Amino acid sequence: MSHRADRKLRDSARGLALVALGQWRARGGLADAILARLLKSSDLITADRNFSTELFYGVLRNLSLLDYWIGLLRPGHLDPGVRDLLRLGLYQLFLLNTPQHAAVYETVELASAKTRSLVNAVLRKALRDRDELEAKSREQSLAVRFSHPQFLIDRWMRNFGTENTTTLCEWNNRPPPIYARINRLKLSTEAFLAQHSDAERVEERDNFARLARIPHESLVEGECYIQDPSTALACLLLDPKPGEQILDACAAPGGKTGYLAELMENRGTIVACDRDANRVMTLQSNLGHLGVNIAQSVQQDWTGDTGMTDAGQISFFDRILVDAPCSNTGVMRRRVDLRWRLTPKEFKRIQKEQLQILGATIPLLKTGGTLVYSTCSIEPEENEQVVEVTMREFPFLERVEQTLLHPFQDGFDGAFAAKLIRLK
């Protein structure tokens, strides 16, 4: 596709989604970053931007199912660009229930003159054969019906069973709701709810609210922070007190750090670390918006050969939070293309990194101090197994509590947290 044609496509919601699919397929990279970059340079109105987002993410969530239908409708090799167009068209017709004329006509209009008749013929055949296509898809495996890699289905079936795996796949394919943590450093829960008529208090976490739309003005003012209620688990388990010295070892972008500061009433010290310089800048910006004035932001790679180089002369910490990098399988519905980037080898590779971070931070914990290890993964290699290995390597640690949230049981994103106490 020429640069000029690419630019013209971006003038419509469907066209921008098509360009995003092409870039994701051909160049790799994170879907969120690709879409954000395209939308930033777009003049589309809000409704069209939202429609582009729905189309792009919807296709990625249903990739295997859409390709299964395409294989029935048009067996054999297809040009990748034509396949992307058919994915867009079928998603609109079968899953989004867009009016048929608009879905077919507007999708065909995006095709080149050479491929327009083919795209039109396949989509119209899909409409004629819809009942048969949908019936056949219902007979397929979970991997096809819910568009997840087979290796993930297999491991979840072993770990959670058929019913829970099915529910988890359904969960991952739903657009996530918007949750915000109310920043009580700036205002009360009641005041926030009074300002936002669409806000619904989360009963299990009274400082979290579910919203119908992103509260842009409140975000700018630092009155809230977009995060799932499951993220509170690690912070509440750490239970930081005002005046204490806290290490947040993997802090960016800062949602948990901000909550720790709130729990500490903005009194004490938090050393908030990340290994990437750009993420440290994001961390500083977010904490500034939230009114956190007790945090030092530090660039620190715990997997390197050197120890902490800049911690404000703090030698030992009262409490340490290690919210470790992980596979993110507990938040897959929020990271739409994650399922297509993961490989079976990732879990052991990530486990090695997680153990390195723990090995580097545990010596910084005071005797009697608390360390919470947490992830947003639901995989045992990254959770229970990491804790077991850590306790063997550091026998002076005692595990006092451990929790795993499952989306199919708890109704929030998946999360794991273990609370360890240093005995000596």
C-alpha positions in Angstrom: 0.0 0.0 0.0 1.4 3.4 -1.0 1.9 6.1 1.6 -0.8 8.2 -0.2 -3.3 5.4 -0.1 -2.5 4.7 3.5 -3.1 8.4 4.4 -6.4 8.3 2.5 -7.6 5.2 4.4 -7.0 6.9 7.7 -9.7 9.5 6.8 -12.4 7.0 7.8 -13.0 4.9 10.9 -12.9 1.6 9.0 -9.9 2.7 7.0 -7.9 3.6 10.1 -8.7 0.2 11.6 -7.6 -1.5 8.4 -4.3 0.4 8.5 -3.8 -0.5 12.1 -4.4 -4.2 11.3 -1.9 -4.1 8.5 0.8 -2.5 10.7 0.2 -4.9 13.5 0.4 -7.9 11.1 3.4 -6.7 9.1 5.6 -4.8 11.6 4.8 -6.3 15.0 4.7 -4.1 18.0 2.0 -3.6 20.6 -1.5 -3.1 19.4 -2.2 -0.3 21.9 0.9 1.6 20.7 0.0 1.2 17.0 -3.6 2.4 17.5 -2.6 5.3 19.8 0.0 6.5 17.2 -2.6 6.4 14.4 -5.3 8.1 16.4 -2.9 10.8 17.5 -2.3 11.8 13.9 -6.0 11.5 12.9 -8.7 14.1 12.5 -11.5 11.7 13.1 -14.3 12.8 15.4 -14.8 11.0 18.8 -17.5 8.7 17.5 -15.4 7.5 14.6 -12.3 7.1 16.8 -14.3 4.9 19.1 -15.6 2.9 16.2 -12.0 2.4 14.9 -10.9 1.2 18.3 -13.8 -1.3 18.5 -13.1 -2.6 15.0 -9.3 -3.0 15.6 -9.6 -4.6 19.0 -12.6 -6.7 18.0 -10.8 -8.3 15.1 -7.8 -9.1 17.3 -10.0 -10.6 20.0 -11.7 -12.9 17.4 -8.8 -13.5 15.0 -9.0 -17.3 14.9 -12.8 -17.4 14.6 -12.8 -14.9 11.7 -10.1 -16.8 9.9 -12.0 -20.0 10.4 -15.0 -18.4 8.6 -12.8 -17.0 5.9 -11.3 -20.4 5.3 -14.8 -21.9 4.7 -15.8 -19.0 2.4 -12.6 -18.7 0.4 -10.3 -21.7 0.8 -6.7 -21.3 -0.4 -4.2 -18.4 -0.3 -5.4 -14.9 0.2 -3.5 -11.7 0.0 -2.9 -10.5 3.6 -4.5 -7.1 2.9 -7.6 -8.8 1.5 -7.7 -11.1 4.5 -7.6 -8.1 6.8 -10.6 -6.5 4.9 -12.6 -9.7 5.2 -11.8 -9.9 8.9 -13.2 -6.4 9.3 -16.3 -7.1 7.3 -17.1 -10.4 9.0 -16.5 -8.9 12.4 -19.0 -6.2 11.6 -21.6 -8.6 10.2 -21.4 -11.5 12.6 -20.1 -10.1 15.9 -20.8 -6.4 15.9 -24.2 -6.7 14.1 -23.5 -3.6 12.0 -26.3 -3.0 9.5 -25.6 -5.3 6.5 -25.6 -2.7 3.8 -23.2 -0.4 5.7 -20.8 -3.2 6.7 -20.6 -4.6 3.2 -20.6 -1.4 1.2 -18.1 0.5 3.4 -15.7 -2.5 3.6 -15.8 -3.0 -0.1 -15.0 0.7 -0.7 -11.7 0.2 1.2 -10.6 -2.5 -1.3 -8.4 -1.8 -4.3 -10.0 -1.9 -7.7 -8.4 -5.2 -8.4 -9.8 -6.9 -5.2 -13.1 -5.1 -4.8 -15.2 -7.8 -6.5 -13.6 -10.6 -4.5 -14.3 -8.9 -1.2 -17.9 -8.1 -2.2 -18.5 -11.7 -3.3 -17.1 -13.2 -0.1 -19.0 -10.9 2.2 -22.3 -11.5 0.4 -21.7 -15.2 0.4 -21.1 -14.9 4.2 -24.6 -13.3 4.6 -26.3 -16.1 2.6 -24.4 -18.8 4.5 -24.5 -17.1 8.0 -26.6 -19.8 9.8 -24.4 -22.6 8.5 -21.1 -20.7 9.3 -22.2 -20.0 12.8 -23.4 -23.5 13.4 -20.1 -25.0 12.2 -18.1 -22.6 14.4 -20.0 -23.7 17.5 -18.7 -27.2 16.9 -15.1 -26.1 16.9 -12.5 -26.2 19.7 -12.2 -23.4 22.3 -9.1 -22.2 20.5 -11.2 -21.4 17.4 -14.5 -20.3 19.1 -12.7 -17.9 21.4 -9.6 -17.2 19.4 -6.9 -18.2 21.9 -3.7 -20.1 21.1 -4.1 -23.8 21.7 -1.2 -24.0 24.2 -2.9 -21.5 26.5 -6.2 -23.5 26.3 -4.3 -26.7 27.1 -2.5 -25.2 30.2 -5.7 -23.6 31.5 -7.6 -26.8 31.0 -5.0 -28.6 33.2 -4.9 -25.9 35.8 -8.6 -24.8 36.0 -10.7 -27.4 34.2 -13.0 -27.1 31.2 -15.8 -24.9 32.6 -13.5 -22.3 34.1 -11.3 -22.2 31.0 -14.4 -21.6 28.9 -15.5 -18.8 31.2 -12.0 -17.3 31.2 -11.9 -17.2 27.4 -15.3 -15.6 27.3 -14.0 -13.0 29.9 -10.9 -12.2 27.8 -13.1 -11.5 24.8 -15.2 -8.9 26.5 -14.3 -5.2 26.3 -13.1 -4.3 29.8 -15.1 -1.9 31.9 -13.6 1.3 33.1 -12.6 1.4 36.8 -11.0 4.2 38.6 -9.3 4.4 42.0 -10.5 7.5 43.8 -7.4 9.4 45.0 -8.3 10.2 48.6 -5.2 12.3 49.0 -7.3 14.9 47.1 -11.0 14.1 47.7 -13.3 11.7 49.4 -15.1 8.8 47.7 -18.4 10.6 48.4 -17.2 13.8 46.7 -16.0 12.0 43.6 -19.3 10.1 43.3 -21.2 13.3 43.7 -19.2 14.8 40.8 -19.7 11.8 38.5 -23.3 10.7 38.0 -22.3 7.7 36.0 -19.9 6.4 38.7 -20.9 3.3 40.6 -19.1 2.4 43.8 -17.4 -1.0 43.9 -18.7 -2.7 47.0 -15.6 -4.8 47.5 -13.3 -1.8 47.2 -15.0 1.4 48.4 -12.3 3.7 47.0 -12.9 2.3 43.5 -15.7 3.2 41.1 -16.9 1.8 37.8 -17.6 4.5 35.2 -19.4 4.6 31.8 -16.7 6.8 30.3 -13.1 8.0 31.1 -13.3 11.0 33.6 -10.7 13.1 31.7 -11.0 16.2 33.9 -10.7 14.3 37.1 -7.6 12.5 35.7 -6.0 15.8 34.8 -6.7 17.0 38.4 -5.2 13.8 39.9 -8.5 13.0 41.6 -8.5 9.4 40.3 -6.4 6.9 38.5 -7.6 4.3 36.0 -6.9 0.9 37.4 -8.8 -2.4 38.1 -9.9 -3.1 41.7 -7.7 -6.2 41.6 -4.6 -3.9 41.8 -5.6 -3.0 45.4 -4.8 -6.6 46.5 -1.0 -6.2 46.7 -1.2 -2.7 48.3 -3.6 -3.8 51.0 -1.6 -6.9 51.7 1.6 -4.8 52.1 -0.4 -2.5 54.6 2.1 0.4 54.7 2.0 2.7 57.6 2.5 6.5 57.8 6.1 7.4 58.4 7.6 4.1 57.1 10.2 3.6 54.5 8.8 1.6 51.5 10.5 0.2 48.4 8.2 -0.2 45.4 10.7 -2.2 43.3 8.8 -2.2 40.0 6.7 0.9 40.2 5.9 2.3 36.8 3.5 3.6 35.7 2.6 4.4 39.3 -0.9 3.2 40.1 0.1 1.1 43.1 2.7 3.6 44.2 0.0 6.3 44.4 -2.2 4.0 46.4 0.6 3.2 48.8 1.1 6.9 49.4 -2.6 7.3 50.1 -2.5 4.5 52.6 0.5 6.2 54.2 -1.4 9.5 54.3 1.5 11.0 52.3 3.9 10.6 55.3 7.1 8.6 55.2 9.2 7.7 52.2 8.6 5.6 49.1 11.5 4.7 46.8 9.8 3.9 43.5 11.9 2.1 40.9 11.8 1.1 37.2 14.5 0.0 34.9 13.4 2.0 31.9 14.1 5.8 31.8 11.0 6.7 29.9 8.8 4.7 32.3 10.5 6.5 35.2 9.5 9.8 33.6 5.9 8.5 33.3 6.0 7.4 36.9 7.2 10.9 38.1 4.4 12.6 36.0 1.7 10.3 37.3 2.7 10.7 40.9 2.9 14.4 40.5 -0.7 14.5 39.2 -1.8 12.4 42.1 -0.2 14.8 44.7 2.2 12.2 46.0 5.1 14.1 47.6 6.8 11.3 49.5 8.1 9.3 46.6 11.6 9.3 45.0 11.6 8.0 41.5 14.7 5.9 40.7 15.9 4.2 37.5 17.0 0.7 38.7 17.5 -2.6 36.9 17.2 -5.4 39.6 18.3 -8.0 37.1 21.7 -6.3 36.6 25.0 -6.9 38.4 24.9 -3.7 40.5 22.8 -3.0 43.6 20.6 0.0 44.2 22.6 3.1 43.3 20.3 5.9 44.4 17.8 5.2 47.3 18.2 8.4 49.3 20.7 6.7 51.6 18.1 4.1 52.7 19.9 0.9 53.6 16.9 -1.2 54.7 13.1 -0.8 54.2 10.2 -1.5 56.5 8.2 -2.9 53.6 8.9 -3.9 50.0 6.5 -4.3 47.1 7.7 -6.4 44.2 5.0 -6.1 41.6 7.0 -8.1 39.2 7.0 -8.1 35.4 4.9 -11.0 34.3 3.0 -12.6 31.4 -0.1 -10.5 32.2 -2.5 -13.5 31.6 -4.7 -12.2 34.3 -5.4 -8.9 32.4 -5.6 -10.4 28.9 -8.9 -8.7 28.2 -7.1 -5.3 28.6 -4.1 -6.3 26.5 -5.9 -7.4 23.4 -3.0 -8.8 21.3 -1.2 -10.4 24.3 -2.5 -13.9 23.4 -0.8 -13.7 20.0 2.5 -12.5 21.5 2.9 -15.1 24.2 4.8 -18.4 23.6 5.1 -21.5 25.8 8.6 -20.7 26.7 7.7 -17.3 28.1 6.6 -18.5 31.5 9.9 -20.0 32.5 11.9 -17.1 31.1 9.8 -14.6 33.1 10.1 -16.8 36.2 13.9 -16.5 36.0 13.6 -12.7 35.9 11.1 -12.6 38.8 13.4 -14.6 40.9 16.3 -12.3 40.1 14.3 -9.3 41.2 13.4 -11.0 44.5 16.9 -12.0 45.1 18.1 -8.4 44.7 15.4 -6.8 46.9 15.1 -9.2 49.8 18.4 -8.3 51.3 17.1 -4.7 51.5 14.3 -5.7 53.9 14.6 -5.1 57.6 14.3 -7.9 60.1 10.6 -8.1 60.9 9.8 -6.3 57.7 7.1 -7.3 55.1 7.6 -8.1 51.5 4.7 -8.6 49.1 5.3 -10.3 45.8 2.6 -9.8 43.3 1.8 -10.3 39.6 -1.2 -9.9 37.3 -0.6 -13.4 36.1 -2.7 -16.5 36.8 0.1 -19.0 35.9 1.6 -21.1 38.7 5.2 -20.7 37.3 5.0 -17.0 38.0 3.1 -17.2 41.2 3.2 -20.1 43.7 6.3 -21.6 42.2 8.2 -18.4 42.5 7.3 -18.1 46.1 8.3 -21.7 46.9 11.7 -21.2 45.2 12.2 -17.9 47.1 11.4 -19.4 50.5 13.9 -22.3 49.8 16.6 -19.8 48.9 15.8 -17.4 51.8 14.7 -19.7 54.7 14.4 -16.7 57.0 11.2 -15.7 55.2 7.8 -16.8 56.5 4.8 -16.8 54.2 1.8 -15.4 56.2 -0.8 -14.9 53.5 -1.3 -15.7 49.8 -4.2 -14.9 47.4 -4.9 -15.6 43.8 -7.8 -13.8 42.1 -9.4 -15.6 39.2 -11.5 -13.6 36.7 -13.9 -16.5 36.4 -14.5 -16.6 40.1 -13.9 -13.1 41.4 -15.2 -10.9 38.7 -12.1 -8.7 38.4 -8.8 -9.0 36.6 -6.6 -11.9 37.6 -4.0 -11.1 40.3 -1.7 -12.9 42.7 -0.1 -11.6 45.9 2.0 -13.3 48.6 2.9 -11.7 51.9 6.3 -12.7 53.4 7.8 -11.6 56.7 11.6 -11.5 57.3 12.2 -13.3 60.6 15.9 -12.5 61.0 
